[in-house]
Amino acid sequence: MEGALLGDKALLGKLGAVQAATIITPSLDAIRDSWVRLLRYREIATFTLPQDAAIAWQAPVAAGSSCMSIAPPNGSGPILRFVERPAVTGFRALATLGWNALEILVQEPDGLVDLLAGSGFRHLSGPANLQGMADIRAVQFADPSNVAVYFTRIGDEAATSGLPQAQTPIDRLFITILGTSSLSATRKFYAQYFGMETSTPHPARISGLSKSNGLDPETQHELCVAKLAPGHLLEIDQFPSMVQRREVPTNDLPSGLISLAFTWEAGNKQGPTYGPLPDLPGRLMRYIIGLDGEGLELVS
């Protein structure tokens, strides 16, 4: 679908709030033991992946896979949808292009080091204050699916700039991180097809990304941010040059965080239509693939 999309210059419509993040995992039981038991996310739907969705995702052999969707403890915010498929050998957190990390609001990131010790979560880095921002503090883990998860506290001073704050100890997804091979090309892509405005790129230390790719933890990586809707942001990171696109098994799904579902102001309608899915009842979706293999579900 990416090739067809790039051949048409019409605006597809502006992206709004994130509705769901789809993650491919080798074990739903491990997700229940980590996200549900430890982090108190709530299981809201279990189902098998419909054929129309699998075909739209260019993965027909994944039809019938077991799926589970979970919601934040307070029931507000994007859902996390897990699809059980065999792990792709060699897949690691923050080591391939595309959607790479979920950033979750929390009240006390430091306490998560002890809470998640010995669980399916693997500690990557932190806790530490965001570079140059003492009022934002985060700790990074990889979940049982090998997806990077940043647990972030937004302090009162930082919240004055419009950033949301956690209302419960573990709250909701508010930023998703896209790893790109070309920050300039990706900014142009999202501006052209979705009218997205991004901040001016700036360098920042991303210790988990550096560690996963054998770089000095102090390495600076260019990044920018886009505001999608109140409390919903997208971060685009320039990944190191050695990072490649994710391996995709023939007619199947890659590992990790594969897509985000967005509300959108419909413009030029492209992509196969499918749904509704049990976790987003009554909503039809179109599927688009971005420059680095990232999936976008456009929810109408």
Buried (B, 14 or more C-beta within 10 A) or exposed (E): BBEEBEEEEEBBBBBBBBBBBBBBBBBBEBBBBBBBEBBBBBBBBEBBBBEBBBBBBBBEEBBEBBBBBBBBBBEEBBBBBBBBBEBBEEBEBBBBBBBBBBBBBBBBBBBBBEBBEEBBBBBBBBBBBBEEBEBBBBBBBBBBBBBBBBBBBBBEEBEEEEBBBBBBBBBBBBBBBBBBBBBEEBBEBBBBBBBBEBBEBEEBBBBBBBBBBEBEEEBBBBBBBBBBEEBBBBBBBBBBEEBEEBEBBEEBBBBBBBBBBBBBBEBEEBBBEBBBBBBBEEBEBBBBBBBBBBBBBBBB
